[in-house]
């Protein structure tokens, strides 16, 4: 059966994530991330969200718009498996899907309305800034949450990496913390970097590279160092992420 109806975006998501690198691999991992789902005409009618405020969370059905030109793949290499083993695309949440669609659960904070502008304030999203939203649905706890479900290779939350700030980065962070557009900036940086956004193969060996993650209009420069500490009477070395610098193109 062919599908002839044309799908169009009902909204666009505005988030701190300006590049794909650094976006959490699942929703709900970085709750300090705040954003907006901005509804587009003719869907920006207040009647379309009547009653939505009674729900704490939403399902967002969206399009992986920056991956569409690259097509889809029958198998992918999930980061959970170290990037070395393959699984079928339908056994993963890969962004390279036949129809380029994804879904995420986000927390709903408030509905904003002013002169033709209708937006849903959300948090915990894993979406690139400008992501087209295809549909919005309420999250229903009794049916959408299955406590005894099996999670396959992703049954447990990812292990977090310790994040520290250099003295320069601490001073730079203090310049932004009082500005409204950078609310919870420290928590956001820690939440994003603690996921260790690097490719899986980079984690098994020394990595001197300085990485960059774009959040809002800021460039966060960071690197990974090995830090030794005592564990069970032995000295073990574990990765620690050091934020070296926070740069911006605007005057603060």
N, C-alpha and C positions, 0 to 999 in steps of 0.2 A: 504493500500500500504506500503510495507516495504522500508526502506531506507538502501541501501547496500553500498553506497559509503563511503569510510573511510575519516573522517575529520582529518586534521592535522594542527598544529599551523603554521601560516605563520610568526609569530614573538613572542617575549617575551617582556613583559613590565618591565622596571626597574624603581622603584619608591622609595620614602623615607619610605614607609610603610612596615615594616618588620614583622608585626603581624596583625591579623584581628582586634583586639581590637584597636580602635582609628581611623580606616579608616572612612572618611566621608560616610554617608549613601547614598549620591547621588553625582554625578559629579558636578563640578563647584562651590562647597561650599567653597573650600580652594584653591584659585588661586595661593597661594605662593608655592604649591606643584609642583615641576618640576621633570620631568622624561624623559625616552626615550623608544620608541618602536623599538627594535632591530630586523630587519628582518633576517630570516634564509634562508639558501640555500634550494631550488633554487630561492627563492623569493627576495633575496638580490641583485637583478639586478636593476641598476638605471632606466631601462626602466619601471619597475613596478610602479614607482612613478612619471613618467614623467607627468608634468602638475599639480601635487598635490600642488605645492607652491602657486597656485592661490586661494586656499581655506584657510580660517582662522581657521576653525574647522573641526574635523573629527569624524565619528562614529567608535568606536572600538567594534567589536563583540568578546567576550572573553568567557573563560571557568572558572567557579568557581572550580578550580582544587582541592582545599583542602577540598571541601565539597562532592565530588563525592561518596566517600566510605560510607557516612552517608545516601545516598539515598534522596528521595524527600518526601514531605508531602502534603497531600490534603489541609490542613489548617495551617495557621501560626498565630502568635500573633505579629502584627506590633507594633514597639515602639511608633508610633504616637498615638496608642490607649492605651498607658500605659502598654502594655504587658498583658492586661487582657481579651481583646476581640479577637475573631478569625475571619479571613477572608480567603477566598479561595486563594490558591497559585497563581492563574491567576489574582487575584484582587490586587496583591502586587508585589513588586520587591524582594521578598525573595530570598536568595541564594540557598535554597533547592528546586530546580526545576527539572522536569522530565529529561531534557537533560543537566542540569548544565550550561546553556548558559545565558549570560548577555550582555548588550550593554551600552555604555557610550559615551557621547559627551565630547571631549577634545579640547583644543586650540592647534593649530599647530604653533610652533615658527620657526623651521628651519629644513632643511634636511641635515644630516651629512653623508659624504661619504669619506672613505679612505681605500684603499687596501682591498677590500672584505667586509668591514664593512659598512652597510647602516642602519641608524637610524633616526627616527623622534623625534625631541625634542618637548615635549608636556607639558602642565600644566593643573591643575584643575581635575586631574584624581582621581578616587575613587577605585584604584586597588592595590591589594597586590603585593609586589615585586615578580617578577617571573611569573606573570599571563600569561598564553598562550593566544595569540591573534589569533582568528580564521579568521577574515576578517577585512579589513580597507576600509571605504567608506567616500567620502566627505560629509560634512554637507551642505545641500541646504536650505538657509533661507526661500525662498518663499514657499517651500512645507513642510519643517520639523518643522517650527515654526507656531503654530496655536494660535493666541492671545486670542481667546475666548473659548479655550478648558477648560473643567472641570477637576479639579485635584483630585476629591474625597477627601479622608482623608489627602492628601498631597497638597492641593491647594495653601498653603502659605509656604514660606520658614520657617525653624525652628527658634524658638526664641533662641538667642545667650546668653550665660552666660559670665559674666565678668571674665577676666583672669588677674591675677597679679603675679608678680615674687617676691620671697623672696630676701633678700639682697645677700645671698649665690648664688642663682640661677642667679641673675643679673651679679655677678662677673664671674660665670662660662660661662654664655652666651657671655660675652665680649671676652673670650678666643677663641671662635669659629667663631665669626662674621667676622673676617678677612680672614678666610680660604675658598678657592673656593668651596670646596665640601659642605659647609654649607651655601650657599647663601640664604638669606631671612629666616634664621633659626627662628628668633623671630616671624616673621609673620606666619611662618608655625606652630609653637607651639601654638600660639594664635588661629589661624584658626582651628586647630584640636581640641583643648580643649574647645573652645567656643561652640562646638556642644554638649558638655557633653556626652562623649562616654559611660557613665555608663548604666547598665540595667535600664529600665524605673521604675521598682519597687523601686530602690534605691533612687529616687529623692523625694519621698514623706515624708521622715523622716531623722533624723540626721544620718550622715554617716561618722564615724571617720576613715574609711579605707584610707590608702595611696595607690594610684593606680600608675601603670607604663605603659607608652606608648613608644614603640620603634620607633624612627625615625632615618633613616640612621643607624649609628652604636652607637647611643646615647640612653640612658635610661632617659626618662623624668618622674620624680617622682612628683606626685601632689595629692592634697586633696581638698575637698569641705568644705567651712565654711559658716556659716550664718552671713551676715553683715547687721546690722540695719541702716536704713536711713529714712529721713523724706519724706513723700509723701502725698500731700493733707492734710497737718496738722496732719497726723498720722505717727506713727513709724511702718515701715514695714521691714520685714527681708527677704532678698533674697540671693540665692546661689552665692558665688564667688569662683572661682577656683584659688588656690594658687599653683604655681610651686615651689616646695621645693628644688629640686636638679636636676642638669643635669650631668649625668655621662657617661663616655666613657671608652673603653678598650684600646685606643691609646694615645700616648703622644702628647700633643699639645704645 
